[in-house]
Amino acid sequence: MAKIDDSVKKKVPELRFPGFTDDWEERKFADFIDVKSGKDYKHLNSGSIPVYGTGGYMLSVDRALSDIDAIGIGRKGTIDKPYLLKAPFWTVDTLFYAVPKQNIDLQFSLSIFKKINWKKFDESTGVPSLSKTVINSVGASVPSYEEQQKIGSFFQQLDETIALHQRKLDLLKEQKKGYLQKMFPKNGEKVPELRFTGFADDWEERKLGEVATLSSSKRIHLSDYVTEGIPFYRGGEISTGGITGNQELFISQEKFDEIKEKYGVPSEGDILVTAVGTLGNLWKVDSRRFYYKDGNLIQISKMQVNSDYLLTYFTGGIGKKRLLDSAAGSNQKALTMVKMREITVDFPSEDEQKNWSLLQVIR
């Protein structure tokens, strides 16, 4: 693909396939897409025709609503996850299906649908909703049919490659889960069923509080938030393997420096554990500067053991079970420092612990 000179008027994209020079045309969705409504399927019999909702495949029936490939886009509920519908199919009444008009490429249309932030067109105050009128009024730039085909084919190949690698990753995760069940000693045993070559010594049992320091953060008040600065994480931003979601909260550099000087902040290699909501997500802190919400996250630091080993131990198998079993509360469970300090952890020798960083590659 060739990059377009900045002096060219912005009726063409910055990056373009060779051989195309014509301006793109600004059009409304109504000009090139026919948005159709889904219908109730409960009167149909079981069959081989897939029924789709906003979350994807639901079941199969004996009749098709459409015999033409289309794009599914949520009318209500999940409105920002458009996806390809291969005919024949049926869609429920919460899922529109959009059929490209003449001389409009399906895959190109799908790429346009995916590019748009549909949440900003939400018409409701409750469950997210879209209407045909809103979809039809959205504007998009459209090239010639031949260029559409090039672009559509390009993104289709990318999507297929991503899907292939995702399947491989899912398989590796399942294999990792199996290893985690066998590579730690069961209750009452001194060695695991499956082990790295060259190690034979018994494992040692210790309380987590004996081999690491557990702590939380200092209270940050609403008045301390700023529009940009040092990221401030809550439980929702932490997932096993890293930081997820859009960053919404920040504190000032001055506030961060004050906390760092008085109390200290997380260091690279420390582990954060989500203590409320989704319990037991873990993140090994990297070099970024940030602070976090007290009560939402528990910090594990000053570890006398290999941090990758401890991270893996609490990610699955008996370690994950012990972590979640330590949660306190009846209605809304939460992890506490007091309970976590008492968790029993099985430790191999220091040399054997070093091998566990291999499993952290798969997250």
Buried (B, 14 or more C-beta within 10 A) or exposed (E): EEEBEEEEEEEBBEEBBEEBEEEBEEBEBBBBBBBBEBEEBEEBEEBEBBBBBBEEEBBBBEEBBBEBBBBBBBBBBBBBBBBBBEBBBBBBEBBBBBBBEEEBBBBBBBBBBBEBEBEEBBEEEEEBBBBBEBBBEBEBBBBBEEBBBBBBBBBBEEBEEEEEEEEEEEEEEEEBBEBBBEBBBEEEEEBBEEBBEEBEEEBEEBEBBEBBBBBBBEEBEEEBBBEEBBBBBBBBBBBBBEBEEEEEBBBBEEBBEEBEEEEEBBEEBBBBBBBBBEBBBBBBBEEEEBBBBBBBBBBBBEBEBBBBBBBBBBBBBBBBEBBEEBBEEEEEBBBBBEBBBEBEBBBBEEEBBBBBBEBBEEE
